[in-house]
Amino acid sequence: MESESVFKKILFLTDGSDPALSAQELAILLAKKLDSEVTIFHVVTHELMMHYFKDFLMVGRGDQDSADAESGAVTKAEMSFDRDTPTMAGAHYGERMEDELTDIYRQQGEEIVADAALAFKEEGVHADQEVVERKSVAEAVMKEADRGNYDLIVMGRNAQKEKEAHLGSVAYKVSRQADIPVLVEGERQAISKVLVPLDGSKGSENALMCAAALSKKLNANLTLLHVQESHLFSVRPKVSMAIGRGILADAAGKLSGMSFEQKLEFGDPAKKISEIAEKENFDIIVMGGKGHGGESRSLLGSVSDHVLHYTKHSVLIVK
């Protein structure tokens, strides 16, 4: 990947949450340094878009013989979610509720996107705005990424309703399934130290080229890391050392004219990568989406998967 053309079109996903605001800072940084086009993207979604909630609503209001029935409730036979079929009591009760809730969420989404666009503008970056309605946020993101020919998705680690400590479900799905690189925010909004783990695969080579291009544009320090499995080292230490040094030397040969550091470590790759990123205060980890043995494009490699879930640092998954 050439530095002159790295990440020229960025899709930034936001829901107004704190992680999204952190991701916004990264998107602004990249857009300014890389002279990228940006689209701020928000997905309007809620429970009543799901058919099983509609069915629940219909059943819940549908038995007038029940002692718990709501006075004046519309019976199941009287209700319809078919937009072409009129019903009693003003018709389309569930449909109207869905539309009303969608309107409320759309207004909120448009305000979130407008606030984000203002933040970009204050930093001298123009950003287009897009608000869509869809049941699945992850599917909406990937559909937009394909439609708009983006080359990077930037998103927060968690969404507003996701309280888990690490990776949220939307970020996980997009990272697994998107065909383009995905940057998941971490605790830091600056990028001055870049760590790129390597295993000699095509995926890690792509990550290396991307990390090198970013390091040049951002004037960041680059470190190449290879972690050899401890089992091989315990059985054949000289062979293990030779393999590790060979992988690093091959990578170094692709970075002529650049300054960088190299590290050769032994142990569990996923744990070592996370430990080193934490101990040495790296701002971002740039990794291939899958390494050796990764057969499906919809699945992250096990090492990338672990790091993405458990590190506190920003992770850029390169496909």
Residue pairs with C-beta under 8 A, 6 or more apart in sequence:
1 206
1 209
1 210
1 212
1 213
2 213
3 212
3 213
3 216
3 217
6 34
6 210
6 213
6 214
6 217
7 30
7 34
7 36
7 151
7 152
7 181
8 34
8 35
8 36
8 37
8 151
9 36
9 37
9 39
9 148
9 149
9 150
9 151
9 152
10 27
10 30
10 31
10 36
10 37
10 38
10 39
10 150
10 151
10 152
10 153
10 154
11 38
11 39
11 41
11 141
11 144
11 145
11 148
11 150
11 152
11 153
11 154
12 23
12 24
12 27
12 38
12 39
12 40
12 41
12 116
12 127
12 153
12 154
12 155
13 20
13 23
13 41
13 42
13 43
13 137
13 141
13 153
13 154
13 155
13 156
13 170
13 174
14 20
14 21
14 23
14 24
14 40
14 41
14 42
14 112
14 113
14 116
14 156
15 42
15 43
15 109
15 112
15 156
15 159
15 160
16 108
16 112
16 115
16 160
17 156
17 158
17 159
17 160
18 156
19 156
19 157
19 158
19 159
19 168
19 185
20 155
20 156
20 159
21 156
22 156
22 185
22 186
22 187
22 189
23 154
23 155
23 156
23 157
23 183
23 184
23 185
24 116
24 119
24 120
25 189
26 154
26 183
26 185
26 189
26 191
26 314
27 38
27 120
27 154
28 119
28 120
28 123
28 125
29 189
29 190
29 191
29 218
30 36
30 152
30 154
30 183
31 37
31 38
31 120
31 125
31 127
32 123
32 124
32 125
33 217
33 218
34 217
36 152
37 128
38 120
38 125
38 126
38 127
38 128
39 127
39 128
39 129
39 130
39 144
39 148
39 150
40 113
40 116
40 117
40 120
40 127
40 128
40 129
40 130
41 113
41 130
41 131
41 132
41 141
41 144
42 109
42 110
42 112
42 113
42 130
42 131
42 132
43 109
43 131
43 132
43 133
43 134
43 137
43 140
43 141
44 102
44 105
44 106
44 109
44 131
44 132
44 133
44 134
45 105
45 133
45 134
45 135
45 136
45 137
45 140
46 101
46 102
46 105
47 53
48 54
48 57
48 94
48 97
48 98
48 101
48 102
49 98
49 102
49 133
49 135
50 135
54 81
54 94
54 98
57 93
57 94
57 97
58 76
58 79
58 81
58 94
59 76
61 69
61 70
61 73
61 74
61 75
61 76
61 79
61 93
62 73
62 74
62 75
62 76
62 77
62 79
63 69
63 75
63 76
64 73
64 75
72 89
74 87
74 88
74 89
74 93
78 87
78 88
78 89
79 87
79 92
79 93
79 94
80 86
80 87
80 91
80 92
80 95
81 92
81 94
81 95
83 92
83 95
86 92
87 93
90 96
102 133
106 131
106 133
109 131
110 129
110 131
113 129
113 130
113 131
114 129
116 127
117 127
117 129
120 126
120 127
121 127
130 144
132 140
132 144
134 140
134 143
137 159
137 170
138 169
138 170
138 173
138 174
138 177
141 153
141 155
141 170
141 174
141 178
142 174
142 177
142 178
142 179
144 150
145 153
145 178
145 179
145 180
146 179
150 180
151 180
151 181
152 180
152 181
152 182
152 183
153 174
153 178
153 180
153 181
153 182
153 183
154 183
154 185
155 170
155 171
155 174
155 182
155 183
155 184
155 185
156 168
156 171
156 184
156 185
157 166
157 167
157 168
157 171
157 184
157 185
157 186
158 164
158 167
158 168
158 171
159 168
159 169
159 170
162 168
162 169
162 170
166 309
166 310
167 184
167 308
167 309
171 182
171 184
172 308
172 309
174 182
175 182
175 184
175 289
175 300
175 308
175 317
176 298
176 299
176 300
177 298
178 319
179 297
179 319
180 319
181 210
181 316
181 317
181 318
181 319
182 316
182 317
183 284
183 314
183 315
183 316
183 317
184 308
184 314
184 315
184 316
184 317
185 314
186 283
186 284
186 311
186 312
186 313
186 314
186 315
187 312
187 313
188 283
188 284
188 313
188 314
190 283
191 214
191 218
191 220
191 283
191 284
191 314
192 218
192 219
192 220
192 221
192 283
193 220
193 221
193 223
193 280
193 281
193 282
193 283
193 284
194 211
194 214
194 215
194 218
194 220
194 221
194 222
194 223
194 282
194 283
194 284
194 286
195 223
195 225
195 273
195 276
195 277
195 280
195 282
195 284
195 285
195 286
196 204
196 207
196 208
196 211
196 222
196 223
196 224
196 225
196 285
196 286
196 287
197 204
197 207
197 225
197 226
197 227
197 269
197 273
197 285
197 287
197 303
197 307
198 204
198 205
198 207
198 208
198 224
198 225
198 226
198 247
198 248
198 251
199 226
199 247
199 269
199 288
199 291
199 292
199 303
200 246
200 247
200 250
200 292
201 288
201 290
201 291
201 292
201 294
202 288
203 288
203 289
203 290
203 291
203 294
203 301
203 318
203 319
204 287
204 288
204 291
205 251
205 254
205 288
206 288
206 318
206 319
207 286
207 287
207 288
207 316
207 318
208 224
208 251
208 254
208 255
208 286
209 254
210 286
210 316
210 318
211 222
211 286
211 316
212 222
212 254
212 255
212 258
214 220
214 284
214 286
214 316
215 221
215 222
215 258
215 260
216 258
220 283
221 260
221 261
222 255
222 258
222 259
222 260
222 261
223 260
223 261
223 262
223 263
223 280
223 282
224 248
224 251
224 252
224 260
224 261
224 262
224 263
225 262
225 263
225 265
225 273
225 276
226 244
226 247
226 248
226 263
226 264
226 265
227 265
227 266
227 267
227 268
227 269
227 272
227 273
228 240
228 241
228 243
228 244
228 264
228 265
228 266
229 240
229 266
229 267
229 268
229 269
230 266
230 267
230 268
232 239
232 240
232 243
233 240
233 241
233 266
240 266
241 264
244 264
245 264
248 262
248 264
252 260
252 262
263 276
265 272
265 276
266 272
269 303
270 302
270 303
270 306
270 307
270 310
271 306
273 285
273 287
273 303
273 307
273 311
274 306
274 307
274 310
274 311
276 282
277 285
277 307
277 311
277 313
278 311
278 312
278 313
282 313
283 313
283 314
284 313
284 314
284 315
284 316
285 307
285 311
285 313
285 314
285 315
285 316
286 315
286 316
286 318
287 303
287 304
287 307
287 315
287 316
287 317
287 318
288 301
288 304
288 317
288 318
288 319
289 297
289 300
289 301
289 304
289 317
289 318
289 319
290 296
290 297
290 299
290 300
290 301
290 304
291 301
291 303
291 304
293 301
294 300
294 301
297 319
300 308
300 317
304 315
304 317
307 315
308 315
308 317
